[in-house]
């Protein structure tokens, strides 16, 4: 691995872009078992034109990060939760499940093999990991594939916010991201395909992204782009929507836990009505990429509702962000079981 030890990247300006790193993990499934599990230098997947992933969207994925700490060690944040979520996605799409131990071990292998590309502590940058499963093989009928590929690749990604966390404005969409009894609660590609057009519409109108309302009545907030919504009420309660079509965000559940157990806040998962935003002093979107994206204002039917400020981050949002990122980068004490070290030797 010494041949890569002189990697020179502009860590401060990485952005969120694909990079072809030296190694990725690959495993194949057929006849009821995983086989040929290995690291490979080949970034190209060779699959049949009949693969169900290409025709019927039989695929799912995850996103998580590896963090460099102050002492130079590397750690993962709750990778077992990503493993569990991928298992539920696979179950929903009739794909084989990757056992948690295999998933976490594969992630660690990829991190270790590409360790020269893990950004230094203090840059805010991380090593982003993308586990992916696809149905492959010669199929054409609408039924699950007989063969699958599970792969994990990685790339260094920059700090989400240049020059600090800044609020941005969002707008509600007339489109639905997912149906209530559909696949909204699972991390599958079709949900993201459905979001491209409404997201583009929001960007064209000058907004960061769109906010999806419930697909039944369009009265309740569900997701913000591909992230989960949260609000801090004027009496200090952490509120996040509850719905069968919201993806269960690892970041959101971590924030819920910290709000209650670290900061003694009341927490609530329930309905968030679009015409009742006055109850919130602050609002944000949360997910792996940004951790928290503060929402300055939310436009709905021609009216812009401003929460805390369009330019300043609210104090509770900042407190939660600092605590969670502090845990992820090893500067603050983590709840038991949240952090897993990666052995780099």
N, C-alpha and C positions, 0 to 999 in steps of 0.2 A: 504493500500500500504506500510505500515511501515515495513512489513516483508521482503521487498526487499531493504530497504534503506542502507543496509551494503554491496551492490554489490561491489566486489573488482575485477576489471579486469586490465590487463596490458595494459593500454590505449595507450602506446607508440608502442605496437607491436600487434595490433589487426589484421592487414591484411584486406583482402576483402573476408570474409567468411560468410556463412550462420550461423545464430544462432537462436535457438528456444526461442524467448522472451515470456514473460507471456501472452501478448495480441496481437490480430490482429483484424481488422475490416472485417466484411463479410456482403454482401447484395445479395439478390436473385431477379431475374427478370423472370416474367412469365405473360402472358396475358396483355402485354402492361404496366406493372408497376413494380417498385422496392418494395420489401417487406422484412420483417424480417431483418432489418438493425441493426446490433449489434456488440459489441465487444465479442470475444470468446477466450477461452484459448486453443482451439483445433487447432493444427497446421496441421491437416490432412484434406484434401478435400475428401469427399465421393461422387464419381461421377459414372454415368453409363458408362459401357464399350462402349456404342454407342455415347459418347460425341464427338461432331464435333471437339473439340480442339485436341482430340487424333488422329483423322483420317485425317482431312482436314485442320488442322492448323488454325482453327477459334479461334484465341486468340490474344490479344495484351497486352502491359504492359508499364509502365513508371518507371522512376528512379528519385528520388529527395532526398534532405537531410534536416535535422533539425540541427541547429547550436546553440551551447551554447556561449553566449556572456560574456564579461568581468564581467558584473554585475550579472551573474548567470541566466539571463533570456534566453528564447529559441525562436528562430525565424526560419521562412521558407523563402526561396528565390524564388519568383515568382511562387508559386504553381498554380496560375491561368493559367500560360502558359502550365504547364504539363497537366492540366485539358483540355485545349483547344486542345492540340496535341492528347490526348487520344480520344477526341471526333472525330477528323478527322480520326484517325485509325479505330475507331468503325464504322464510316460511310462507310469507304472503304471496311470493312469486313462484312457489313450488321449486325452489332451488335447494341444493344441499347446503347444510349449515357448516360454517367453519367453527370448530370448537374454540372456546376462548383462549385456551393455552396455546393452540396452534396459531391463532390470530396474533396474540401478543408477542409470541416468540418470533414470528415472521416480521412483525414491525421492528423488533429489536435487531434482527439480522440486517434489515435494510439500513437502519440508522448506523449500526456499527460499520457496515461495509462502505458507507458514504460519509464517514465521520469528518473527512476533510472539508465537507461542504456544509457543516453545521455552523451557522453564523456565530461570531463571538458574543459573549455576554456584554450587555450594555448597548448593543446596536438596535435592540427591539425586534431584530429579525429572528426567524426560526427555520427549522427544517420541516416543511409541510409534507405529510404522507397521504397518499391516495390509494387505499385498498379498493379493489374493483372485482366484481364477479360477473361473468357473462355466460350465457347459454350458447354452446357451439355445436358443430357437427352438421351433418347433412339432414336437414329437416325441411318440411314445407307445410305440414299440417299445423293447425293452431293447437299445439300441446307442448308441454315442457320438453326441453332438450334431454338427450341421454348423456350428454357430456358437458363439462363446465371447466372454465379456467378461472382461477383466483390469482390475482396478481397485486403487488404493492410496489408503487414507485414513489420517488421522493424528489423534492427540489427545495432549495433555499428560497424563502419568500421574505419580502421586506416588512417592516413595521407598517401596519395598515394606515396609520395617520401620519402624514408628513407634518412635522412641527407641532405635534400634540393633537389630542382628541378634540375634534370640532363638530358641533351640531350641524346637521344638514336637514333640508326639507323633503318631505315625501307627499305623495298624492294617492288618494284611493283609486282603485281600478274597478271598471265595470265588468272585468273578466274574472273568472274563477280559476284558482290555481289547481284545485282538486275537489272532488265530491266528498261528502261526509262519509259515505260508505266505500269510498274509493281507496286510492293509494297515498293520500296526503300524509299519513302518519309514518310512511316508510320512505327510505332514502333511495328512490328509484328515478332513473333518468327521465321518464315520461313527465314527472312533475316539473322538471326543469325545462323540458321542451315546451310545455304549456306556458311557462312563465316568460319565455323570450320576447314574445310580441308585446304583452302588456308592459314588461320592463322597458322595452325600447320606446314605447309610447310615453312612459313617464320621463325617461331621459330626454326625449325630444322636447318635452314641455318644460325642461329645466329642473327636474327633480332628481334626487338621488336614486329613487326606486319607487315602486308602487306598494301600497298596502292593500292586501286582499281581505275582503269582507266575507262573512259566512255565506256559503253557496246556497243556503235555503232562503234567506230573507234579505241578505246584503245590509244587515243592521249592526253586526258585531265584528270587531277586528279579529282576524285570525293570524296572518303572517305578514311580515314586512319584507318584501322581496323573497329571498331564501333564508330569512332569519326569523327568530321568534320575537314577539313584542313584549315589552314590560312597561309598566307605569308605576311611579311613586305617588301615592295619593297625598293630599294636603295634610293628612294626619299621619303620614309616614308609613303607610302600608305598601308592601311590594306586591303588585298585582300583575298577573299574567293570564292570558286567555286560556280557556279550557275548551277543546273541541276535538272531535274524532278525526279531523283532517289536518291537524297541526303535527309537524315533525317534532318528536320529543328531543329537544336540544340538550346536549350534555352541558353546554355552557349555561343554559337557563336553569337546569336543575341544580347546578353548582351555585349559581347566584341565589336561588331560592334558599338553599341550605345556609349559605353565608349570611344572607339577610336575617334569617331567623336565629341561627345559632351563634354567629359572631357579633352581630350588631343589635340583636334583640328586637328586630322589627317584626311586626305582624306580616304574614304572607297570605296570599289568597289566589287560588286558581279558579277563575270563573268567567262570566260574561263581561266583555268590554264593549259597551255600546258606542258607536261612532258619534251619536248625538249627545253623549254624556262625558265629553273630554274635560270639562271644567273641574272634575274631581281630581285631576292629576296635576301635581306641581312639576313633575319631570316625566320624561318618557324616553325610551330607547329601544333599539333592536339588538339582539344578542346572538352570537354564533361563533364558530371556531375562528373564522378569518379575522374579524375585527375585535373579538371578545364583546365589546359594546360599541354600537354606533349611536350616539345621542341623537334624538329626534328634536330638531329645533321647532319646526312647525309641520302640521299635517293639513293638507288641502283636501276639502271634501265639498263637492257641489259648489265650487266658486268661493268658499270661505276658507281662509287659512287660520287654523287654530295654533297659536304659539304656546308651547308648554313653558319651560323655564326661561329660555332665551334663544334667539336665533344665532347668537355668537358665543355664548358662554355655556360651559358644561355645568349642570346642576351638582350641588355638593354630594348628594346621596349617590348619584350615578358615578361620580368621580371616586368616591370612597369604595364602592363595590368594585370598580375597575381596578383601582390600585391594589386592593386586597387579592383579587383573583389573579391578576398578572404577577403580583408578588409571590403567590404560591407557585404559579407555573414556572417562574424563573428561579425558584429556590430561595427567595429573600424573606418569605413569611412562612410561618408554620402551617403545614397542610393538615386538614382533617385526615384521620387514619385511613390508609388505603388509597389515597388519591394520587400519590406520586409513585412511579416505578423508575428506578435507576436503570440505565443502560450500561452494561459492562463493555467498555471500549477496548479492553486488552485482548 
